[in-house]
Amino acid sequence: MDVASASVVGSASDLRETGKITGKLGDLPVVVFWDGDKAWAIEDRCPHMGFPLHRGTVHDGLLTCHWHHARFDLASGCTLDLWADDAVALEVAIDGDDVRVAQRPYAPDVDRLERRLVEGLEEGLTLVVAKAVHSLMAREVAPARIVELGLRFSAANRAEGWGPGMTVAQIVLNLLRYVPPAEHGRAVTQGLAFLGRDTQGHRPRFPITPLEGPADPEQLGRWYRRFVENRLGQAAERIAVTGARTDRGATERFMFAASTDHAFLDDGHIVDYLNKACEAATAIGDDVFEVLIPSVVGPMAGATRHEEVSEWREPVDLIPLIDVTSTALQRSAGPGMPEVDVGRVGWDLLDEDPIAVGEVLRSAAVRGASPEQLARAVAFAAALRLVRFHVQNDVGDWDVVHHTFTTANAIHQAVVRHATPELARGIVQGAYRVYLDRFLNVPAARVPTGDEPRSLIELEGCWDGRGGVDEAGRIVAGFLRAGKGRGQDVLSELCRALFREDAGFHWYQSVDAAATQWRSWPTGSAEAELVLVGAARWLAAHTPTVRSTDQVVTITRRLLRGEPVYEEATA
């Protein structure tokens, strides 16, 4: 320590007499304690909630904060209670009667913060996660890097494989384009806190090594689908690992094919998990593909297959209809004709006759509709179920139409990525899932006309109180009709509401799918507007919550600004 350049914070005589003195090192409040005939300096602010540490007590080199009783090692500043985070310890020296303090050299700041983020995920400490996220962003670490740390952590520590938390983390990355940069920390904190909760309590996951030697992607695909068919998860995972290392595109194709070999695997979650893993690899980098993609295999091999569920078999056996229609689409799907009215196809898919549903798809394909157009029409039809969902239905039934919409979106994105013949099955399965949801639109809620101009500010009342479902739809429709092309503003408001709440898994999926489908339609089109109406109705049906994580973010920001959390905020 260069004593001459260190800051004077008080006198040594006062320190020895009172046992502690306070001062400042720049803007940092500092307390120096006299313990064991030696001076110790530490920031005068508990890293947990900002309580002044000079009001704590010291015994045998251990400082205890009196607010939540967090304990700190005076020598290092490290906490003995991990939920509290580490304090900043300082260099201190006695120079005559002057007590001087200076900053210590630390390990690279970003490395330390990344380690602290992982520790917060390990312990389920939302405040620690929030502080690490915000501090990393203040150092211009990209959100994709921060989310990558979370995804890698969950992939290694969730033996069951890909789950809701990993999906939510990737959705946050997808939605940041609609969130003001100043609020990116809030969004990423919400996503990683959700991921941490979803990973806690699970056994670690041990990676499987790939096959040695050359690998034929076509043969790997045949083996993979065979092993998934027979629920041989470990064998299928080794094939996926091998494929990921040799040919990412081929591996995505055969995994998507397997995800549609059976109807609506695990309520549609499997194809969405796979789609999110692919999105994460694209957003973060190919090097995470090998880490993430194997985690989807176990859930895929063990998933419920809905041809084994009664509603797909009785009173109408839908599986033969799916097979016939899928074969027809594989033979006749066109290159994509601009004269095909994709929105009209979506409306026609709401037909209550299952044979007519298949005919709608076959007819559109004959007219030249491409797989992408057909998949988009199915996703739009699924969105219409949200728009027309009547509030007299059971609240839990929102999840039924939600699953159809988010699965149809995942299939659409898979088709955009790889328009393979096998994915025709996924398109048809989605159409028949829309058919099965028909009774949740009986009676159908009135589609808002948007005749009355509205302001998005009015949505606050829908988020803050129950029962504003139809009103939320009318507000969004009126806002969009009054000014074409302002869907981005609606999505920004939906994201603001989403990241404020203690949102559930399906909330994130619904908003993400709505954003993706909105981008798939021409700006200002009726179809794009209705997709956003459906998403607004979904959020209004589920808000408000306690908003506990949002409060943690507020506390974090005050701590990082140096504000005393234990006092009332001043205007």
C-alpha positions as CSV (number, residue, x, y, z in Angstrom):
1,M,0.0,0.0,0.0
2,D,1.3,3.4,-1.0
3,V,0.6,5.3,2.3
4,A,1.3,8.7,0.8
5,S,-1.4,8.3,-1.8
6,A,-4.0,6.7,0.5
7,S,-7.0,8.7,1.8
8,V,-7.1,9.8,5.5
9,V,-10.4,8.8,7.1
10,G,-9.7,9.7,10.8
11,S,-7.3,9.6,13.7
12,A,-5.7,6.5,15.2
13,S,-6.3,7.8,18.7
14,D,-10.1,8.0,18.0
15,L,-10.0,4.6,16.5
16,R,-8.3,3.0,19.5
17,E,-10.6,4.8,21.9
18,T,-14.0,4.1,20.3
19,G,-13.2,0.9,18.4
20,K,-14.3,2.3,15.0
21,I,-14.3,5.4,12.8
22,T,-16.1,6.2,9.6
23,G,-15.2,8.2,6.5
24,K,-15.2,8.1,2.8
25,L,-12.9,6.8,0.0
26,G,-14.1,8.8,-2.9
27,D,-17.9,8.1,-3.0
28,L,-17.5,4.8,-1.0
29,P,-18.5,5.0,2.7
30,V,-15.8,3.3,4.8
31,V,-15.7,2.0,8.4
32,V,-12.4,1.1,10.1
33,F,-12.6,-1.2,13.1
34,W,-10.0,-1.8,15.8
35,D,-9.9,-5.5,16.6
36,G,-7.1,-7.6,18.0
37,D,-4.8,-4.6,18.3
38,K,-5.1,-4.1,14.5
39,A,-7.0,-1.8,12.2
40,W,-9.4,-3.4,9.6
41,A,-11.2,-1.4,6.9
42,I,-14.3,-2.4,5.0
43,E,-17.1,-0.6,3.1
44,D,-19.6,0.9,5.5
45,R,-22.6,-0.6,3.7
46,C,-23.9,-4.1,4.0
47,P,-23.9,-5.6,0.5
48,H,-27.1,-7.4,1.3
49,M,-29.5,-4.4,1.9
50,G,-27.2,-1.4,2.4
51,F,-27.4,-1.2,6.2
52,P,-24.4,0.8,7.7
53,L,-21.9,-1.7,9.0
54,H,-20.6,0.6,11.6
55,R,-23.8,-0.1,13.5
56,G,-22.8,-3.8,13.6
57,T,-20.5,-5.6,16.1
58,V,-17.1,-7.1,15.8
59,H,-15.7,-10.1,17.6
60,D,-12.7,-12.1,16.9
61,G,-12.3,-10.7,13.3
62,L,-15.9,-11.3,12.5
63,L,-18.3,-8.4,11.7
64,T,-22.0,-9.0,12.1
65,C,-24.6,-6.7,10.5
66,H,-27.5,-6.1,12.9
67,W,-30.2,-5.9,10.3
68,H,-30.3,-9.5,8.9
69,H,-27.3,-10.8,10.9
70,A,-25.1,-11.4,7.9
71,R,-21.5,-12.1,9.0
72,F,-18.3,-10.9,7.3
73,D,-14.6,-11.7,7.6
74,L,-13.0,-8.4,8.3
75,A,-9.8,-9.4,6.6
76,S,-11.3,-10.2,3.2
77,G,-14.8,-8.8,3.3
78,C,-16.1,-12.2,2.3
79,T,-19.5,-13.2,3.8
80,L,-20.1,-16.3,5.8
81,D,-23.8,-16.1,4.8
82,L,-23.8,-16.4,1.0
83,W,-27.2,-14.7,0.6
84,A,-25.6,-11.5,1.7
85,D,-22.9,-11.2,-0.9
86,D,-19.3,-10.1,-0.2
87,A,-18.4,-6.7,1.1
88,V,-15.4,-4.7,-0.2
89,A,-12.4,-4.9,2.1
90,L,-9.8,-2.2,1.9
91,E,-6.2,-1.7,2.6
92,V,-5.6,0.3,5.9
93,A,-2.5,1.7,7.5
94,I,-1.7,3.8,10.6
95,D,0.5,6.8,9.6
96,G,1.4,8.7,12.7
97,D,-2.1,9.6,14.0
98,D,-3.7,9.3,10.6
99,V,-5.7,6.3,9.5
100,R,-5.3,5.9,5.8
101,V,-7.3,3.6,3.5
102,A,-7.0,2.6,-0.2
103,Q,-8.6,0.2,-2.6
104,R,-7.1,-3.3,-2.9
105,P,-6.1,-4.9,-6.1
106,Y,-8.8,-7.5,-7.1
107,A,-9.1,-10.3,-9.6
108,P,-10.5,-9.2,-12.9
109,D,-13.9,-7.7,-12.1
110,V,-15.9,-9.4,-14.8
111,D,-14.5,-12.9,-13.9
112,R,-15.4,-12.3,-10.3
113,L,-19.0,-11.2,-11.2
114,E,-19.5,-14.1,-13.5
115,R,-18.5,-16.5,-10.7
116,R,-20.8,-14.6,-8.3
117,L,-23.7,-15.0,-10.8
118,V,-23.2,-18.8,-10.9
119,E,-23.0,-18.9,-7.1
120,G,-26.3,-17.0,-6.9
121,L,-27.9,-19.6,-9.3
122,E,-26.4,-22.5,-7.2
123,E,-27.9,-21.1,-4.0
124,G,-31.1,-19.7,-5.4
125,L,-30.3,-16.2,-4.3
126,T,-32.3,-13.8,-6.4
127,L,-30.6,-10.7,-4.9
128,V,-27.2,-12.1,-5.7
129,V,-28.2,-12.9,-9.2
130,A,-29.7,-9.4,-9.7
131,K,-26.6,-7.7,-8.4
132,A,-24.3,-9.8,-10.6
133,V,-26.5,-9.2,-13.7
134,H,-26.7,-5.5,-13.3
135,S,-23.0,-5.2,-12.4
136,L,-22.0,-7.2,-15.5
137,M,-24.2,-5.1,-17.7
138,A,-22.7,-1.9,-16.2
139,R,-19.4,-3.3,-17.5
140,E,-20.9,-3.8,-20.9
141,V,-21.0,-7.6,-20.8
142,A,-23.5,-8.6,-23.5
143,P,-26.9,-10.1,-22.3
144,A,-26.2,-13.1,-24.5
145,R,-23.0,-13.9,-22.5
146,I,-24.9,-13.5,-19.2
147,V,-27.7,-15.8,-20.4
148,E,-25.1,-18.3,-21.7
149,L,-23.7,-18.6,-18.2
150,G,-27.2,-19.5,-17.0
151,L,-27.9,-22.0,-19.8
152,R,-24.6,-23.8,-19.3
153,F,-25.3,-23.9,-15.5
154,S,-28.7,-25.4,-16.0
155,A,-27.5,-27.9,-18.7
156,A,-24.9,-29.2,-16.2
157,N,-27.1,-29.2,-13.1
158,R,-30.5,-30.5,-14.2
159,A,-30.3,-34.3,-14.7
160,E,-33.7,-34.4,-16.3
161,G,-32.5,-32.2,-19.1
162,W,-34.0,-29.1,-20.8
163,G,-36.8,-27.6,-18.7
164,P,-38.9,-24.4,-18.4
165,G,-36.1,-22.4,-16.9
166,M,-33.8,-22.8,-19.9
167,T,-36.7,-21.9,-22.2
168,V,-37.4,-18.7,-20.2
169,A,-33.8,-17.6,-20.3
170,Q,-33.7,-17.9,-24.1
171,I,-37.1,-16.1,-24.4
172,V,-35.6,-13.2,-22.5
173,L,-32.9,-12.8,-25.1
174,N,-35.6,-13.0,-27.8
175,L,-37.7,-10.2,-26.2
176,L,-34.9,-7.7,-25.4
177,R,-35.5,-6.0,-28.7
178,Y,-38.8,-4.7,-27.3
179,V,-37.3,-3.7,-23.9
180,P,-35.6,-0.3,-23.4
181,P,-31.8,-0.8,-22.7
182,A,-32.2,0.6,-19.2
183,E,-34.5,-2.2,-18.4
184,H,-32.5,-5.1,-19.8
185,G,-31.1,-5.9,-16.4
186,R,-34.6,-6.3,-15.0
187,A,-35.5,-8.7,-17.8
188,V,-32.4,-10.8,-17.6
189,T,-32.7,-11.0,-13.8
190,Q,-36.2,-12.3,-14.1
191,G,-35.1,-14.9,-16.7
192,L,-32.1,-16.1,-14.7
193,A,-34.0,-16.1,-11.4
194,F,-36.6,-18.3,-13.0
195,L,-33.9,-20.6,-14.4
196,G,-32.2,-20.8,-11.0
197,R,-35.5,-21.9,-9.3
198,D,-36.1,-24.4,-12.0
199,T,-32.6,-26.0,-11.6
200,Q,-32.5,-26.1,-7.8
201,G,-33.0,-29.4,-6.2
202,H,-32.1,-31.4,-9.3
203,R,-29.2,-33.8,-9.6
204,P,-26.2,-32.9,-11.8
205,R,-26.2,-34.0,-15.3
206,F,-23.2,-35.9,-16.6
207,P,-22.4,-35.5,-20.3
208,I,-22.2,-38.4,-22.7
209,T,-19.3,-38.6,-25.0
210,P,-19.9,-38.8,-28.8
211,L,-19.2,-41.8,-31.0
212,E,-15.6,-42.1,-32.1
213,G,-14.6,-42.0,-35.8
214,P,-16.6,-40.8,-38.8
215,A,-20.4,-40.5,-38.7
216,D,-22.9,-40.5,-41.5
217,P,-25.6,-37.9,-40.7
218,E,-28.3,-39.8,-42.5
219,Q,-27.6,-43.0,-40.5
220,L,-27.4,-41.0,-37.3
221,G,-30.9,-39.6,-38.1
222,R,-32.3,-43.1,-38.6
223,W,-30.8,-44.4,-35.4
224,Y,-31.9,-41.3,-33.4
225,R,-35.5,-41.7,-34.4
226,R,-35.4,-45.4,-33.7
227,F,-34.0,-44.9,-30.2
228,V,-36.5,-42.2,-29.4
229,E,-39.3,-44.4,-30.7
230,N,-38.2,-47.1,-28.3
231,R,-37.6,-44.6,-25.4
232,L,-33.9,-45.4,-25.3
233,G,-32.8,-42.0,-24.0
234,Q,-29.1,-42.7,-23.4
235,A,-28.6,-44.2,-26.8
236,A,-30.5,-41.3,-28.5
237,E,-28.4,-38.8,-26.5
238,R,-25.2,-40.3,-27.7
239,I,-26.4,-40.0,-31.3
240,A,-27.4,-36.3,-30.7
241,V,-24.0,-35.5,-29.2
242,T,-22.3,-37.1,-32.1
243,G,-24.5,-35.3,-34.6
244,A,-24.0,-31.9,-32.9
245,R,-20.3,-32.3,-33.2
246,T,-20.4,-33.3,-36.9
247,D,-23.3,-31.6,-38.6
248,R,-25.5,-29.1,-36.7
249,G,-28.1,-28.7,-39.5
250,A,-28.6,-32.4,-40.0
251,T,-28.9,-32.9,-36.3
252,E,-31.6,-30.3,-36.0
253,R,-33.5,-31.9,-38.9
254,F,-33.5,-35.4,-37.5
255,M,-34.4,-34.2,-34.0
256,F,-37.3,-32.1,-35.3
257,A,-38.4,-35.1,-37.3
258,A,-38.4,-37.2,-34.1
259,S,-40.3,-34.5,-32.2
260,T,-43.2,-34.9,-34.6
261,D,-43.1,-38.7,-35.1
262,H,-45.8,-38.8,-32.4
263,A,-48.6,-36.3,-31.7
264,F,-48.1,-33.3,-29.6
265,L,-45.3,-34.6,-27.4
266,D,-45.7,-33.5,-23.7
267,D,-48.5,-31.0,-24.5
268,G,-46.3,-29.6,-27.3
269,H,-43.4,-28.6,-24.9
270,I,-40.9,-30.9,-26.6
271,V,-40.8,-29.2,-30.0
272,D,-40.7,-25.8,-28.3
273,Y,-37.8,-26.9,-26.1
274,L,-35.9,-28.1,-29.2
275,N,-36.7,-24.8,-31.0
276,K,-35.4,-22.8,-28.1
277,A,-32.2,-24.8,-27.9
278,C,-31.6,-24.0,-31.6
279,E,-32.5,-20.3,-31.1
280,A,-30.0,-20.2,-28.2
281,A,-27.2,-21.7,-30.3
282,T,-27.9,-19.1,-33.0
283,A,-28.0,-16.2,-30.6
284,I,-25.0,-17.2,-28.5
285,G,-22.8,-19.2,-30.8
286,D,-22.4,-22.7,-32.3
287,D,-20.1,-23.8,-29.5
288,V,-23.0,-24.0,-27.1
289,F,-25.0,-26.3,-29.5
290,E,-23.1,-29.4,-28.3
291,V,-23.8,-28.4,-24.7
292,L,-27.5,-27.6,-25.0
293,I,-28.9,-29.9,-27.6
294,P,-28.3,-33.2,-25.7
295,S,-30.4,-31.9,-22.8
296,V,-33.5,-32.0,-25.0
297,V,-33.2,-35.7,-25.7
298,G,-34.3,-37.1,-22.4
299,P,-37.5,-35.1,-22.2
300,M,-38.2,-36.1,-25.9
301,A,-37.7,-39.8,-25.3
302,G,-39.8,-39.9,-22.2
303,A,-42.6,-37.6,-23.3
304,T,-46.3,-38.4,-23.3
305,R,-47.5,-39.2,-26.8
306,H,-50.9,-37.9,-27.4
307,E,-52.1,-40.6,-29.7
308,E,-52.2,-42.4,-26.3
309,V,-54.5,-39.8,-24.9
310,S,-58.3,-40.4,-25.3
311,E,-59.3,-37.0,-26.7
312,W,-57.2,-37.7,-29.8
313,R,-58.9,-41.1,-30.3
314,E,-62.5,-40.6,-29.1
315,P,-65.1,-39.8,-30.3
316,V,-63.2,-39.2,-33.5
317,D,-59.9,-41.0,-34.2
318,L,-57.8,-38.1,-35.3
319,I,-54.6,-40.1,-35.8
320,P,-55.5,-41.7,-39.2
321,L,-56.7,-38.2,-40.4
322,I,-53.3,-36.8,-39.4
323,D,-51.5,-39.5,-41.2
324,V,-53.5,-39.1,-44.4
325,T,-53.3,-35.3,-44.4
326,S,-49.5,-35.3,-43.6
327,T,-48.9,-37.6,-46.6
328,A,-50.9,-35.4,-48.9
329,L,-48.9,-32.3,-47.7
330,Q,-45.6,-34.0,-48.3
331,R,-46.6,-34.7,-51.9
332,S,-48.3,-31.4,-52.7
333,A,-46.9,-28.5,-50.7
334,G,-45.9,-25.7,-53.1
335,P,-43.2,-23.1,-53.3
336,G,-45.3,-20.4,-51.7
337,M,-47.7,-18.4,-53.8
338,P,-48.4,-14.8,-53.0
339,E,-52.1,-15.2,-54.0
340,V,-52.7,-17.7,-51.2
341,D,-54.6,-15.9,-48.5
342,V,-52.8,-17.4,-45.5
343,G,-55.0,-15.5,-43.0
344,R,-58.1,-16.9,-44.6
345,V,-56.7,-20.4,-44.3
346,G,-56.2,-19.8,-40.6
347,W,-59.8,-18.7,-40.1
348,D,-61.0,-21.8,-42.2
349,L,-59.0,-24.1,-39.8
350,L,-61.4,-23.2,-37.1
351,D,-64.0,-25.5,-38.8
352,E,-65.7,-27.9,-36.4
353,D,-65.6,-30.8,-38.8
354,P,-62.3,-32.7,-38.5
355,I,-62.5,-33.9,-42.1
356,A,-62.9,-30.3,-43.3
357,V,-59.8,-29.3,-41.3
358,G,-57.6,-31.7,-43.2
359,E,-59.2,-30.6,-46.5
360,V,-58.4,-26.9,-45.7
361,L,-54.7,-27.8,-45.5
362,R,-54.7,-30.1,-48.6
363,S,-56.6,-27.5,-50.6
364,A,-54.2,-24.7,-49.7
365,A,-51.2,-26.9,-50.6
366,V,-52.7,-27.7,-54.0
367,R,-53.1,-24.0,-54.6
368,G,-49.4,-23.6,-54.0
369,A,-49.1,-22.8,-50.3
370,S,-45.6,-23.5,-49.0
371,P,-44.9,-25.4,-45.7
372,E,-44.1,-22.0,-44.2
373,Q,-47.5,-20.6,-45.2
374,L,-49.3,-23.6,-43.9
375,A,-47.5,-23.5,-40.6
376,R,-48.1,-19.8,-40.2
377,A,-51.8,-20.4,-41.0
378,V,-52.0,-23.0,-38.2
379,A,-50.2,-20.6,-35.7
380,F,-52.7,-17.9,-36.6
381,A,-55.6,-20.2,-36.1
382,A,-54.2,-21.1,-32.7
383,A,-53.8,-17.4,-31.9
384,L,-57.5,-16.9,-32.8
385,R,-58.4,-19.4,-30.0
386,L,-56.8,-16.9,-27.6
387,V,-58.6,-14.0,-29.1
388,R,-62.0,-15.8,-29.0
389,F,-61.4,-17.5,-25.6
390,H,-64.5,-16.7,-23.5
391,V,-63.9,-15.5,-19.9
392,Q,-66.7,-17.8,-18.6
393,N,-64.3,-20.8,-19.2
394,D,-62.3,-22.2,-16.4
395,V,-59.1,-20.1,-15.8
396,G,-57.0,-23.3,-16.2
397,D,-58.3,-23.7,-19.7
398,W,-56.2,-20.8,-20.8
399,D,-53.3,-23.2,-20.6
400,V,-55.0,-25.5,-23.2
401,V,-55.2,-22.9,-25.9
402,H,-51.8,-21.5,-24.9
403,H,-50.1,-24.9,-25.5
404,T,-51.6,-25.1,-29.0
405,F,-50.4,-21.6,-29.8
406,T,-46.9,-21.9,-28.6
407,T,-46.4,-25.3,-30.1
408,A,-47.8,-24.1,-33.5
409,N,-45.3,-21.2,-33.2
410,A,-42.4,-23.6,-32.6
411,I,-43.4,-25.8,-35.5
412,H,-43.6,-22.7,-37.7
413,Q,-40.1,-21.6,-36.7
414,A,-38.8,-25.1,-37.2
415,V,-40.3,-25.1,-40.8
416,V,-38.7,-21.7,-41.4
417,R,-35.4,-23.2,-40.3
418,H,-35.8,-26.6,-42.0
419,A,-38.8,-27.1,-44.4
420,T,-38.4,-30.9,-44.3
421,P,-41.2,-33.3,-45.4
422,E,-41.2,-34.8,-41.9
423,L,-42.3,-31.5,-40.4
424,A,-45.6,-31.7,-42.4
425,R,-46.7,-33.9,-39.6
426,G,-46.1,-31.2,-37.0
427,I,-48.2,-28.7,-39.1
428,V,-51.1,-31.2,-39.3
429,Q,-50.9,-32.1,-35.6
430,G,-51.1,-28.4,-34.8
431,A,-54.2,-28.0,-36.9
432,Y,-55.9,-30.8,-35.2
433,R,-54.9,-29.5,-31.8
434,V,-56.7,-26.3,-32.8
435,Y,-59.7,-28.4,-33.7
436,L,-59.7,-30.0,-30.3
437,D,-59.7,-26.6,-28.6
438,R,-63.0,-25.6,-30.4
439,F,-65.2,-25.9,-27.3
440,L,-63.1,-23.2,-25.5
441,N,-64.5,-20.8,-28.1
442,V,-68.1,-21.8,-27.3
443,P,-69.4,-19.2,-27.0
444,A,-66.7,-17.3,-28.8
445,A,-65.6,-14.0,-27.2
446,R,-66.3,-11.1,-29.5
447,V,-63.4,-10.2,-31.7
448,P,-62.6,-6.5,-30.9
449,T,-63.2,-4.2,-33.8
450,G,-60.8,-1.4,-32.7
451,D,-63.4,1.3,-33.8
452,E,-62.6,3.4,-30.7
453,P,-59.1,4.8,-30.5
454,R,-57.4,3.7,-27.3
455,S,-54.1,4.4,-25.4
456,L,-51.7,1.8,-24.1
457,I,-51.6,3.6,-20.8
458,E,-55.1,2.2,-20.2
459,L,-53.6,-1.3,-20.0
460,E,-52.3,-0.6,-16.6
461,G,-55.7,-1.1,-15.1
462,C,-55.9,-4.5,-16.8
463,W,-52.5,-5.6,-15.3
464,D,-53.3,-4.3,-11.8
465,G,-56.8,-5.9,-11.4
466,R,-58.5,-9.1,-12.3
467,G,-61.2,-9.3,-14.9
468,G,-59.8,-7.0,-17.6
469,V,-59.4,-9.6,-20.3
470,D,-61.9,-8.3,-22.8
471,E,-60.9,-4.7,-22.1
472,A,-57.2,-5.5,-22.7
473,G,-58.2,-6.9,-26.1
474,R,-60.2,-3.8,-26.9
475,I,-57.5,-1.4,-25.9
476,V,-54.9,-3.1,-28.0
477,A,-57.2,-3.3,-31.0
478,G,-58.2,0.3,-30.7
479,F,-54.6,1.4,-30.3
480,L,-53.5,-0.5,-33.4
481,R,-56.4,0.5,-35.5
482,A,-55.8,4.2,-34.7
483,G,-52.2,4.0,-35.9
484,K,-51.1,1.2,-38.2
485,G,-47.8,-0.4,-37.7
486,R,-47.4,0.3,-34.0
487,G,-47.2,-3.3,-32.9
488,Q,-43.7,-2.8,-31.6
489,D,-45.2,-0.4,-29.0
490,V,-47.7,-3.0,-28.0
491,L,-45.0,-5.6,-27.5
492,S,-42.9,-3.1,-25.5
493,E,-45.9,-2.7,-23.2
494,L,-46.5,-6.5,-23.0
495,C,-42.8,-7.0,-22.1
496,R,-42.9,-4.2,-19.5
497,A,-45.9,-6.0,-17.8
498,L,-44.3,-9.4,-18.2
499,F,-41.0,-8.5,-16.6
500,R,-42.6,-6.7,-13.7
501,E,-44.6,-9.8,-12.7
502,D,-43.6,-13.0,-11.0
503,A,-44.5,-14.6,-14.3
504,G,-45.1,-18.3,-14.9
505,F,-43.5,-20.4,-17.6
506,H,-46.5,-20.1,-19.9
507,W,-46.6,-16.3,-19.7
508,Y,-43.1,-16.1,-21.2
509,Q,-44.0,-18.6,-23.9
510,S,-47.2,-16.7,-24.9
511,V,-45.6,-13.3,-25.2
512,D,-42.6,-14.8,-27.1
513,A,-44.8,-16.7,-29.5
514,A,-46.9,-13.6,-30.1
515,A,-43.8,-11.5,-30.8
516,T,-42.5,-14.1,-33.3
517,Q,-45.9,-14.5,-35.1
518,W,-46.4,-10.7,-35.2
519,R,-43.1,-10.4,-37.1
520,S,-44.3,-13.1,-39.5
521,W,-47.1,-11.0,-40.9
522,P,-47.0,-7.7,-42.9
523,T,-46.9,-4.6,-40.7
524,G,-50.3,-3.4,-39.9
525,S,-52.1,-6.5,-41.2
526,A,-55.3,-7.7,-39.4
527,E,-53.6,-11.0,-38.6
528,A,-50.6,-9.3,-36.9
529,E,-52.9,-7.2,-34.9
530,L,-55.1,-10.1,-33.7
531,V,-52.0,-12.0,-32.6
532,L,-51.2,-9.1,-30.2
533,V,-54.8,-8.9,-29.1
534,G,-54.6,-12.6,-28.0
535,A,-51.4,-12.0,-26.1
536,A,-52.8,-9.0,-24.3
537,R,-55.9,-11.0,-23.3
538,W,-53.6,-13.8,-22.0
539,L,-51.6,-11.4,-19.7
540,A,-54.7,-9.7,-18.4
541,A,-56.2,-13.0,-17.4
542,H,-53.2,-13.8,-15.2
543,T,-52.0,-10.5,-13.7
544,P,-51.3,-9.1,-11.1
545,T,-48.9,-11.1,-9.0
546,V,-47.0,-10.2,-5.8
547,R,-44.1,-8.9,-8.0
548,S,-41.4,-10.0,-5.6
549,T,-38.6,-10.3,-8.1
550,D,-39.4,-6.8,-9.3
551,Q,-38.9,-5.6,-5.8
552,V,-35.5,-7.4,-5.6
553,V,-34.5,-5.5,-8.8
554,T,-35.5,-2.2,-7.2
555,I,-33.4,-3.0,-4.1
556,T,-30.5,-4.0,-6.3
557,R,-30.5,-0.7,-8.2
558,R,-30.6,1.3,-5.1
559,L,-27.7,-0.7,-3.6
560,L,-25.6,-0.2,-6.7
561,R,-26.3,3.5,-6.7
562,G,-25.2,3.6,-3.1
563,E,-28.7,4.6,-1.7
564,P,-29.6,3.4,1.8
565,V,-32.3,0.8,1.3
566,Y,-33.2,0.8,5.0
567,E,-34.4,4.4,4.8
568,E,-37.3,5.9,2.9
569,A,-36.3,6.9,-0.6
570,T,-36.2,10.6,-1.1
571,A,-37.8,12.4,-4.1
